Amino acid sequence: MNYVEARLVRLARNGDRQAFEELVEMYKDKIYHLGYRMLNNSPEAEDVAQDTFLRVYMNLDRYDENQKFSTWIYRIATNLCIDRLRKRKPTYSLDAEMPEGDGTDWYSLLKSDQDTPEEEVVLSETQDQIRGAIETLPEKYKSVVVLRYLHDMSLQEIGDVLGMPVTTVKTRVHRGREFLRKKLEPEFGGGI
């Protein structure tokens, strides 16, 4: 897989649009799912995916072929998600009007109690509870927990993506897990 990616990156750097389209095809679902898990908002996840591929395309000449392409693209996507999460922070009231105005409030961004048919098939009640608990994680724990448990990355890969030492990643994974355990313990009766 790495050889294929490296070949596609080299071709895309030289202007081969088909090669870039193949890279997009390889990663579009993974990047979307990362964005959705971190932001819990489908339109924002789509925006992050699009922005990620735009940045990849614009910066192909900066990509270091000594590192894995997947690490590089996940780092870009994760940073874009973190930027969006930071921009959300100042608004604490769900009744507050959204910055764009037009009379809508933050309640309108909350997920409806009614799942789409696709979500009903894919998600169980337990998964919803876990997703809700992940949503409440502090930002610094959320990114490592999402990358570790929902994208099955190793601690080293997470460290590479986030640009931090493995020991820091390990600590944040542990603390994130503890946060989730305490949050979910009442719902699952200590069976976590």
SULQUI-V390178 format. One record per backbone hydrogen bond with DSSP energy under -0.5 kcal/mol. CO is the residue of the C=O (numbers start at 1). NH is the residue of the N-H. E is the energy in kcal/mol with one decimal. If there is no record, write none. Layout:
CO&NH&E  CO&NH&E
This chain:
1&5&-2.6  2&6&-2.8  3&7&-2.4  4&8&-2.6  5&9&-2.8  6&10&-2.4  7&11&-2.4  8&12&-2.8  9&13&-2.6  10&14&-1.2  11&16&-2.3  12&15&-1.9  15&17&-1.1  16&20&-1.5  17&21&-2.7  18&22&-1.9  19&23&-1.8  20&24&-2.5  21&25&-2.6  22&26&-2.0  23&27&-1.6  24&28&-2.6  27&31&-2.8  28&32&-2.2  29&33&-2.7  30&34&-2.1  31&35&-2.5  32&36&-2.8  33&37&-2.7  34&38&-2.1  35&39&-2.6  36&40&-2.7  41&45&-2.3  42&46&-2.4  43&47&-2.3  44&48&-2.7  45&49&-2.4  46&50&-2.5  47&51&-3.1  48&52&-2.7  49&53&-2.3  50&54&-2.1  51&55&-2.6  52&56&-2.6  53&57&-2.4  54&58&-2.6  55&59&-1.6  57&60&-0.9  59&62&-1.8  59&63&-0.7  60&63&-0.8  63&65&-0.7  64&67&-2.1  68&72&-1.7  69&73&-2.7  70&74&-2.4  71&75&-2.1  72&76&-2.0  73&77&-2.4  74&78&-3.0  75&79&-2.5  76&80&-2.1  77&81&-2.2  78&82&-2.7  79&83&-2.4  80&84&-1.9  81&85&-2.6  82&86&-2.5  83&87&-1.8  84&88&-1.2  85&89&-1.1  88&91&-1.6  90&92&-0.8  93&96&-0.8  94&106&-0.8  94&107&-1.1  96&106&-1.1  98&101&-2.4  101&104&-1.3  104&98&-2.3  105&108&-1.1  106&109&-1.6  106&110&-0.5  107&110&-1.4  113&115&-0.7  116&120&-2.3  117&121&-1.6  118&122&-2.3  119&123&-3.1  124&128&-2.0  125&129&-2.1  126&130&-2.4  127&131&-2.9  128&132&-2.5  129&133&-2.1  130&134&-2.7  131&135&-2.2  132&136&-1.0  133&136&-0.6  134&137&-1.3  138&141&-1.5  138&142&-2.4  139&143&-1.7  140&144&-0.5  141&145&-2.5  142&146&-2.7  143&147&-2.2  144&148&-2.4  145&149&-2.8  145&150&-0.7  146&150&-1.5  146&151&-1.1  147&153&-2.3  154&158&-2.4  155&159&-2.5  156&160&-2.4  157&161&-2.7  158&162&-2.9  159&163&-1.3  159&164&-1.9  165&169&-2.0  166&170&-3.0  167&171&-2.1  168&172&-2.6  169&173&-2.8  170&174&-2.4  171&175&-2.8  172&176&-2.7  173&177&-2.6  174&178&-2.4  175&179&-2.4  176&180&-2.4  177&181&-2.9  178&182&-2.6  179&183&-2.0  180&184&-2.9  181&185&-2.2  182&186&-0.5  184&187&-0.6  184&188&-2.1  185&189&-1.1  185&190&-1.6  188&191&-1.0
